[in-house]
Amino acid sequence: MSVSLEGGHTGNVGRPIKWRRVAFTPEVTYFKPAGTPMRILQEVCLSVEEAEAIRLKDLEGLEQQDCAERMSISRPTFHRVLGSARNKLADALLNGKAIRIDGGNFEMAVRRFRCADGHEWEVPFEAMIAGPLQPCPTCRSPNIMPLQPLTYGWGTRNWRREHRRGRRGW
């Protein structure tokens, strides 16, 4: 099956995006070796879900199955994400490259919303991916907007540069 892409190009329709649940995004998203000028510095890009995999497995010390469940992915997928993250970190540390944490396909584990009348509530990850957002639980207003810290975003290729909205358009 083919689909017409922007600009008139035709491409194959792949598998749907598998959103990974992320409970934490770091405030510091760039690390560089001391003494290396930025103009000659190479970098590796660690996705937000790869950073989450490192956090869950290596910082919190959870078993892979528990990590996978927290991220709403299979254990083999978690293993691949973790392996990719560790490979990138090793490349950066041993070859003197900068590390940038950016992008990926992720959703925050819990999201806070506000309606036009000022009511606020939280929506768990499972409800966000299950279907369209429901109106305000207090006043039933359909005029709702997500509340998000400025440093957080819903995953996209360039989540900081794409208005922190994610591919779902909320």
Secondary structure as GFF3:
##gff-version 3
##sequence-region A 1 170
A	DSSP	beta_strand	2	4	.	.	.	ID=ss1
A	DSSP	beta_strand	10	12	.	.	.	ID=ss2
A	DSSP	beta_strand	20	22	.	.	.	ID=ss3
A	DSSP	beta_strand	30	31	.	.	.	ID=ss4
A	DSSP	three_ten_helix	38	40	.	.	.	ID=ss5
A	DSSP	beta_strand	43	46	.	.	.	ID=ss6
A	DSSP	alpha_helix	48	54	.	.	.	ID=ss7
A	DSSP	pi_helix	55	59	.	.	.	ID=ss8
A	DSSP	alpha_helix	64	71	.	.	.	ID=ss9
A	DSSP	alpha_helix	75	95	.	.	.	ID=ss10
A	DSSP	beta_strand	98	101	.	.	.	ID=ss11
A	DSSP	beta_strand	106	108	.	.	.	ID=ss12
A	DSSP	beta_strand	110	115	.	.	.	ID=ss13
A	DSSP	beta_strand	120	124	.	.	.	ID=ss14
A	DSSP	alpha_helix	125	130	.	.	.	ID=ss15
A	DSSP	beta_strand	144	147	.	.	.	ID=ss16
###
